[in-house]
Amino acid sequence: MSELLELQRRVAAAVMQPLTRAETMPRKQPDGRLNRTEAEAMIKPNDRLTSFDRLEIYNRQYWFRLYSCFEEDFPGVKAIIGSTRFDKLMRAYLTERPSTSFSLRNLGSKLDKWLNENPEHLGPRPQLALDMARLEWAHIDAFDSAQLPPIDADELASINEQSILKLQPFLRVLELNYPVDDLLIELRSENGSADSSSNNASIERKRRHVRRVSSLPAEEIHLAVHRHDNSIYYKRLHREDYRLLDAVLSGKPLGEAIEYAFTDTTIPEEERGAFLQQAFATWAELGWFVTLVK
Amino acid sequence: MPANRFNGFTEYGVGIGLRIPHYQHILSKKPVVDWFEIISENYMIDGGRPLQILDQILDQYKVVQHGVSMYFGSASDPDPEHLKRLKQLVRRTNTPWLSDHLCWGSVDGRYTHDLLPMPYTWEAVKVTAERIRNVRDYLEIPIAVENVSSYAEYHVSEMTEWEFLNEVVESADCGILLDVNNIYVSSQNHSFDPFTYVNSVPAERIAQIHIAGHSKFEKYILDTHDHPVLDPVWDLYARTIERAGPTATLLEWDDNIPSFEEVHAEALKAHRYLAAAKPTKEEPALEEAAK
């Protein structure tokens, strides 16, 4: 192994280890080695700072940057589970799932899956917190995904049961147990716009204040998270709309998708044609259909 | 020297970093600004509002790309997806040159999102110069590497930071984005004379200069980009301009960002030094006469 690679692995291991509760570098690494010894082996002291002090600056900067970004991305989860629990969640998630992307935009990409595997971080209302995490990630994903030219009316008129429709890359559909859409709109308007990448250091951790949400009555909702004129919207869907879009997004031919949409439905058979016509007209107007695969 | 092969033979003047809080002002008021520097990573996306804003800016202003996560000095290779997206953005912006930092920040596919200092070793010179050459060949535009602020030095270092910078840029045959604030911050943190650094850099390779503010603590200085430029940094800027000529200059302000007017006014203070460095029309004739 090259000396450069070995040094970078050792420094990264030290820099990425979780801070103490006082937001300082811990005395020991997870394998029991003393951080003071590790720092002294790699880093020169100066007349004002020990090797440990100097390494600690980078350890703190690493976490301040990640915490700040994560808090910007998931204010709704923080509002639901509270600051103390959110701090523990961030620390555990970012320790177990460190960034593997050049962009901080992707920091929360594995949160939904990780929370399902680690539900102890979700607090007393786990489904509410999980629903919020899913909506917040869908929002981030919809914000800067591609927008393709919509299909024209003639092409749309030519679709049949075998057609495999393609939808806008920015469109996400969610089935949720709580009406977290209204809550997130409220929280985001209270907190302004999201952060972006930069190359400066922070004096201290930037904490984002969010109002604690004590409760929210359960209500099953279906939601499309989409973009119009480059703004994000949450559109409530009927259960059948959701199932149809979900099936189309998963690549099912239109006939199969419609059958799936109306499974166990309460919509009478004679009204289904009009229901589909209305849904397709709305989605076409929103530009959600992009090209016919076949 | 101001227009050189490392900045695409441009003479860009004084610019500021394009930041979200100023979008509305720039698009509605259309202020006169020589150029904007964008953080590439904020626009390496597939669609949405950031690219819409960028396209509107590109319609009216000159834009140069500055990256924060290429990590030329990382022992591991860069993510191919990163390079692909960066090239797409280069084509969109037509940036005449591209800059990123002389540092590392990722290892084994994990990213620290920080600008970690290099060990100043011969192995690191070789790895870093090769990476810069490869990225330049892939992107097909001039590259300038920026010196970073640092808070730590390694035992294994075999040369000074400025010797390392010089070895890398000579070996890679690339340009320098000289950040005089970073030189000042590091000089205070590591007790060296910042003028020795500025005087040692090959002036003909300076493609661009960064200026910024910093925060001073009892035992060290932090590169926070949240203040006006301080006098010792202006002094280093003046010396750099004296050596390199009137070079494209950019003010970075990333935290506690004030109004657009305040940031721009701070950047324009650079004109004091740039004007002094510009040769007057009479000077060439006088030089000829002296010959």
Interface residues (C-beta under 8 A of the other chain):
Chain A: S2 E3 L4 L5 L7 Q8 R9 V11 A12 V15 M16 A41 M42 I43 K44 N46 D47 R48 L49 S51 D53 R54 L55 I57 Y58 Q61 Y62 R65 L66 P98 S99 T100 S101 F102 S103 L104 R105 F143 D144 S145 A146 Q147 P169 F170 S193 S196 S197 S198 N199 N200 A201 S202 I203 R227 N230 S231
Chain B: R19 I20 I39 E41 N42 M44 I45 D46 G47 G48 R49 P50 L51 Q52 V68 S69 M70 S74 A75 S76 P78 D79 E81 H82 H101 W104 S106 V107 D108 G109 R110 Y111 T112 H113 D114 L115 L116 P119 T121 E123 A124 V127 S149 Y151 A152 E153 Y154 H155 V156 N189 H190 S191 A212 S215 E218 K219 Y220 L222 D223 T224 H225 D226 E252 D254 D255
